[in-house]
Amino acid sequence: MTLHHRHLTFTAGIALALCLLLATGPARSAPNAQIEQTIQHLIGYVSGSDLTFVRNASEYTPKEAAEHMLRKYRHFRDDIDTPEEFIELCATRSLLSGKPYLVIDRQGNERPTSDWLRAELAAYQVRGQ
């Protein structure tokens, strides 16, 4: 192999390595402590509520809904950098059916779980927590 050919092979190898490195994107990590605390607050807020949660036309208790969101959070943890992303990925819709998650209050009023949680997130942030 000539010196020129070895140089081209080496250069092509470096170029390929750079392409692979850039194609994977930046490494993501779990949310920081403050974000984690906010997400844990939201999960606790779900668990402590007196609402009925609806997922795929089945009703669940607050504790069951919180456990389900926690499982989804553990699954998507590396993709979540903000509380808003937590709500979007873990509290908005079913991955299986695409149907939105709903909450039903004691008067029978339905609303999307994501809207309900976003309202609590805004209140939580206003309280400075």
ZIFEN-V561331 format. One record per residue. N is the residue number from 1. RES is the residue in one letter. PHI is phi in whole degrees, -180 to 180 (NA if undefined). Layout:
BEGIN
N/RES/PHI
N/RES/PHI
END
This chain:
BEGIN
1/M/NA
2/T/-77
3/L/-61
4/H/-62
5/H/-65
6/R/-63
7/H/-63
8/L/-65
9/T/-64
10/F/-63
11/T/-63
12/A/-64
13/G/-64
14/I/-63
15/A/-61
16/L/-64
17/A/-61
18/L/-64
19/C/-61
20/L/-65
21/L/-64
22/L/-71
23/A/-69
24/T/-78
25/G/78
26/P/-70
27/A/-69
28/R/-110
29/S/-128
30/A/-64
31/P/-59
32/N/-70
33/A/-61
34/Q/-67
35/I/-64
36/E/-58
37/Q/-62
38/T/-65
39/I/-64
40/Q/-64
41/H/-61
42/L/-62
43/I/-64
44/G/-65
45/Y/-64
46/V/-62
47/S/-61
48/G/-90
49/S/-79
50/D/-113
51/L/-97
52/T/-102
53/F/-106
54/V/-118
55/R/-135
56/N/53
57/A/68
58/S/-111
59/E/-95
60/Y/-135
61/T/-74
62/P/-57
63/K/-63
64/E/-64
65/A/-64
66/A/-63
67/E/-63
68/H/-65
69/M/-63
70/L/-64
71/R/-62
72/K/-65
73/Y/-62
74/R/-61
75/H/-68
76/F/-97
77/R/-47
78/D/-71
79/D/-100
80/I/-111
81/D/-115
82/T/-142
83/P/-62
84/E/-63
85/E/-67
86/F/-59
87/I/-61
88/E/-63
89/L/-85
90/C/-118
91/A/-136
92/T/-106
93/R/-154
94/S/-75
95/L/-69
96/L/-77
97/S/-104
98/G/81
99/K/-73
100/P/-70
101/Y/-78
102/L/-128
103/V/-119
104/I/-125
105/D/-84
106/R/-65
107/Q/-87
108/G/90
109/N/-79
110/E/-101
111/R/-154
112/P/-62
113/T/-57
114/S/-63
115/D/-65
116/W/-62
117/L/-71
118/R/-63
119/A/-64
120/E/-67
121/L/-60
122/A/-62
123/A/-65
124/Y/-61
125/Q/-69
126/V/-65
127/R/-68
128/G/76
129/Q/-98
END
